[in-house]
Amino acid sequence: MNAFNTVNLASAIILTSTTVAKALNIPSSKWIYPLGGAGTQDSSEFWLRPNFHTSPSISRSIESALTVSNTAKSELDLIDIYSCFPIVPKIAAIHLGIPITGGEKPLTLLGGLTSFGGAGNNYSMHAITEMTRQLRAGKGKKGLVLSNGGVFSYQYVNILSKEPRKEGAYPLENPLPEKLQDVEVPEITKDAEGEAVVETYTVEFNRDGSPGRGHIVGRLKSNNKRFLANHGDEETLRQMAGGQAEIVGKSGWAWQDEKKKGRGLFAFDKPAKL
């Protein structure tokens, strides 16, 4: 589930005015109008995000794109959401109020990254071209394309339509700031000690498939401050990598590594020295 720069894919988009389209003898039945778009970015430092189950940049990009396009969510006939991570289409679908699976509106036109692949950052350009084809073919009147980049960091939404805007001028600028600055995030502590709870986690595996290192983002129960840590014992790593129980929300203990300054550790069982 990766985008490889060596994948050989290409696409092209020509954006012009109706005057030029007429001069080129392009039938008006093939005209597709970009009604508007919007995009912004969450913090690239994942530990400086409000939580790990929502994305302010996705929510605001969708809402702003719909607003500047004079489009209601119910008017979207076609959707393509770049699925570099499964959480991206899930969060976007929840915000749009449509089912994640089994709905009348599929979340992708191309099949997603796992089926279609993706050449570096070029996946969503293919989504725009496919959206254009399907709108031309009469499969809908309006469509939304959501592009995503970074570590679930930046989002951009375009609204395309079979029909031109009914009112107002086409927007010329992004209505959102380049990066969101007004999002409240937890305070970070670099010397976490004491009882804590897992906020999110991941496991780094060795080449032979064995778990090598656990990475934890947690909150101290004493003051709710956020901390970063590695697994503190092998049993904790085993549980994190085992997939047998939910780790998010599970309690444990945080402390500082005496052998490596600045490194936090976390374990589900309380260490003897604590």
C-alpha distance (Angstrom), angle and dihedral (degrees) to the residues before:
residue distance angle dihedral
M1 . . .
N2 3.78 . .
A3 3.78 140.9 .
F4 3.79 109.6 -123.9
N5 3.80 122.5 -158.7
T6 3.81 88.8 -144.8
V7 3.83 93.7 62.5
N8 3.80 106.8 112.1
L9 3.82 105.7 -133.8
A10 3.79 130.7 135.4
S11 3.77 138.9 -178.0
A12 3.79 137.0 170.3
I13 3.79 135.8 -154.9
I14 3.80 125.9 -162.9
L15 3.79 114.6 -162.1
T16 3.79 117.1 -169.7
S17 3.79 143.3 144.7
T18 3.80 127.2 -86.8
T19 3.80 88.1 -112.4
V20 3.80 92.0 59.1
A21 3.81 91.5 41.7
K22 3.80 89.4 56.0
A23 3.80 91.1 47.3
L24 3.79 89.2 53.0
N25 3.81 90.1 50.5
I26 3.79 92.8 -120.7
P27 3.82 107.2 162.8
S28 3.80 112.5 -114.6
S29 3.82 87.6 -128.7
K30 3.81 87.2 72.6
W31 3.79 96.3 49.2
I32 3.80 114.2 115.8
Y33 3.79 118.4 -172.3
P34 3.81 125.1 -146.9
L35 3.79 98.7 -141.9
G36 3.78 95.3 -171.6
G37 3.75 146.6 -60.0
A38 3.77 144.8 -149.9
G39 3.78 138.3 -166.2
T40 3.76 143.8 173.3
Q41 3.79 142.2 162.5
D42 3.77 138.8 -111.0
S43 3.80 117.4 -146.2
S44 3.80 113.3 -65.7
E45 3.80 86.5 -142.9
F46 3.79 99.7 78.9
W47 3.80 92.8 -156.8
L48 3.82 88.3 63.2
R49 3.81 94.3 63.0
P50 3.80 123.3 104.9
N51 3.81 93.5 -119.7
F52 3.81 141.7 -27.9
H53 3.78 101.6 -111.9
T54 3.82 101.5 59.4
S55 3.80 136.5 45.5
P56 3.81 118.8 -148.2
S57 3.81 89.4 -167.5
I58 3.82 92.2 57.2
S59 3.80 93.4 46.9
R60 3.78 94.8 47.1
S61 3.80 94.8 41.7
I62 3.80 91.4 53.4
E63 3.80 94.4 45.2
S64 3.80 94.8 45.3
A65 3.81 93.0 47.0
L66 3.80 90.8 50.8
T67 3.80 91.4 46.8
V68 3.81 96.9 50.5
S69 3.82 88.9 44.2
N70 3.82 93.6 51.1
T71 3.79 87.2 -126.9
A72 3.80 130.6 142.5
K73 3.80 121.3 -145.5
S74 3.80 89.4 -117.3
E75 3.82 90.2 59.6
L76 3.79 93.6 63.7
D77 3.79 108.4 106.2
L78 3.81 97.7 170.2
I79 3.80 131.7 34.5
D80 3.79 135.9 -176.3
I81 3.80 118.8 -177.2
Y82 3.79 119.0 -175.8
S83 3.79 104.0 -119.7
C84 3.79 103.1 -160.6
F85 3.81 85.2 140.7
P86 3.83 124.7 21.6
I87 3.80 90.7 -124.3
V88 3.83 92.6 64.9
P89 3.83 98.5 67.9
K90 3.80 90.2 37.2
I91 3.80 93.7 56.8
A92 3.81 92.7 41.9
A93 3.81 91.9 48.9
I94 3.79 92.0 49.5
H95 3.79 90.3 50.6
L96 3.81 91.6 48.4
G97 3.79 90.4 48.1
I98 3.80 95.7 -122.7
P99 3.83 129.8 126.0
I100 3.79 117.4 -89.9
T101 3.81 90.9 -139.9
G102 3.78 133.9 14.5
G103 3.78 95.9 20.9
E104 3.79 128.1 138.8
K105 3.80 89.5 -112.7
P106 3.83 113.7 58.4
L107 3.81 113.6 -143.1
T108 3.81 92.7 -129.8
L109 3.78 138.8 39.3
L110 3.80 94.8 -166.4
G111 3.78 100.2 45.2
G112 3.80 95.3 -103.7
L113 3.78 129.7 -93.7
T114 3.80 93.5 -60.2
S115 3.83 92.1 58.1
F116 3.79 104.8 26.0
G117 3.79 100.2 32.9
G118 3.75 121.1 -149.9
A119 3.77 138.3 -119.3
G120 3.78 106.0 -133.5
N121 3.82 107.7 -72.5
N122 3.81 94.4 -15.3
Y123 3.81 101.9 92.3
S124 3.79 96.4 96.8
M125 3.78 93.0 51.1
H126 3.79 86.2 61.2
A127 3.80 87.7 49.4
I128 3.81 90.2 54.2
T129 3.80 92.0 49.9
E130 3.81 91.9 47.7
M131 3.80 90.3 47.0
T132 3.81 87.8 53.1
R133 3.81 91.2 51.3
Q134 3.79 93.9 49.5
L135 3.80 94.0 46.2
R136 3.80 89.2 49.7
A137 3.80 89.2 50.2
G138 3.79 90.5 56.6
K139 3.81 96.7 -111.4
G140 3.78 90.5 132.9
K141 3.79 144.7 -19.3
K142 3.80 101.6 -125.7
G143 3.78 133.8 27.1
L144 3.80 139.6 -176.3
V145 3.79 126.0 -144.6
L146 3.80 118.1 -168.2
S147 3.80 117.4 -164.7
N148 3.80 122.4 -164.9
G149 3.78 133.3 -169.9
G150 3.76 144.0 170.8
V151 3.78 120.7 24.0
F152 3.80 91.7 -27.5
S153 3.80 82.4 -56.2
Y154 3.79 115.5 127.2
Q155 3.77 130.6 31.3
Y156 3.79 135.6 -171.9
V157 3.79 127.8 -173.5
N158 3.81 127.8 -160.3
I159 3.80 126.1 -170.1
L160 3.81 115.2 -153.5
S161 3.79 125.4 -171.6
K162 3.77 143.0 -170.3
E163 3.82 87.9 -140.1
P164 3.82 131.4 51.6
R165 3.78 124.2 -112.8
K166 3.77 112.8 -70.7
E167 3.79 94.3 -151.0
G168 3.79 140.5 9.8
A169 3.78 131.4 25.5
Y170 3.79 122.1 -68.4
P171 3.83 110.0 -94.9
L172 3.78 114.6 -106.4
E173 3.80 100.5 -170.7
N174 3.78 138.4 48.4
P175 3.82 106.2 -98.4
L176 3.80 91.3 -150.2
P177 3.82 131.6 69.3
E178 3.79 118.3 -105.0
K179 3.80 89.6 -110.9
L180 3.80 131.3 16.8
Q181 3.79 111.4 -113.0
D182 3.79 101.6 168.0
V183 3.81 98.5 68.9
E184 3.79 115.7 114.6
V185 3.81 112.9 -131.1
P186 3.81 131.8 -175.2
E187 3.78 120.0 -94.7
I188 3.81 112.8 -100.6
T189 3.79 122.6 -133.2
K190 3.80 121.3 -161.9
D191 3.81 96.7 -165.3
A192 3.79 103.5 48.2
E193 3.81 115.7 179.4
G194 3.77 129.4 170.8
E195 3.77 142.8 23.9
A196 3.79 113.1 -8.8
V197 3.79 144.9 167.6
V198 3.81 129.1 -132.1
E199 3.80 113.2 -110.2
T200 3.80 95.5 178.7
Y201 3.80 137.4 -27.1
T202 3.78 147.3 -179.4
V203 3.79 137.1 -164.6
E204 3.79 127.3 -131.0
F205 3.81 111.8 -145.7
N206 3.79 130.3 -152.2
R207 3.79 123.5 -122.2
D208 3.80 90.8 -98.7
G209 3.80 91.3 56.9
S210 3.78 96.8 -104.4
P211 3.83 119.1 130.1
G212 3.78 110.5 -99.0
R213 3.77 108.5 176.8
G214 3.77 138.1 -2.1
H215 3.79 123.2 -140.8
I216 3.79 119.1 -157.5
V217 3.79 134.1 -171.8
G218 3.77 108.1 -166.2
R219 3.78 146.8 161.7
L220 3.79 126.8 -125.2
K221 3.79 112.0 -124.6
S222 3.79 91.7 -143.9
N223 3.81 97.6 62.0
N224 3.85 106.6 -2.2
K225 3.80 91.5 -118.3
R226 3.80 116.5 153.7
F227 3.80 122.6 -120.2
L228 3.81 139.8 179.2
A229 3.79 122.2 -134.0
N230 3.79 146.9 158.0
H231 3.79 124.3 -127.3
G232 3.78 111.6 -73.9
D233 3.81 99.6 -154.7
E234 3.78 140.0 14.0
E235 3.80 94.8 -107.2
T236 3.81 90.5 58.3
L237 3.80 90.3 49.6
R238 3.79 90.5 48.7
Q239 3.79 91.9 53.2
M240 3.80 92.3 46.0
A241 3.80 92.4 51.6
G242 3.80 97.0 37.9
G243 3.78 99.2 76.8
Q244 3.81 90.6 -150.1
A245 3.79 98.0 115.5
E246 3.80 139.4 22.0
I247 3.79 109.8 -91.7
V248 3.82 98.5 -176.8
G249 3.78 107.7 93.9
K250 3.80 94.0 17.7
S251 3.81 116.8 134.9
G252 3.78 127.1 -125.6
W253 3.79 143.1 132.6
A254 3.80 133.9 -75.0
W255 3.79 127.6 -156.6
Q256 3.79 141.1 152.4
D257 3.79 124.1 -91.8
E258 3.81 108.9 -113.7
K259 3.81 91.4 -158.2
K260 3.79 98.8 49.1
K261 3.78 118.1 40.8
G262 3.79 115.4 -133.7
R263 3.79 95.0 17.3
G264 3.78 117.6 123.1
L265 3.80 122.5 -151.9
F266 3.78 131.8 -159.0
A267 3.80 133.7 -168.0
F268 3.78 135.8 170.1
D269 3.80 92.1 -134.0
K270 3.79 117.4 62.4
P271 3.84 111.3 -108.2
A272 3.77 115.3 -121.1
K273 3.81 93.3 -116.4
L274 3.80 91.7 57.2
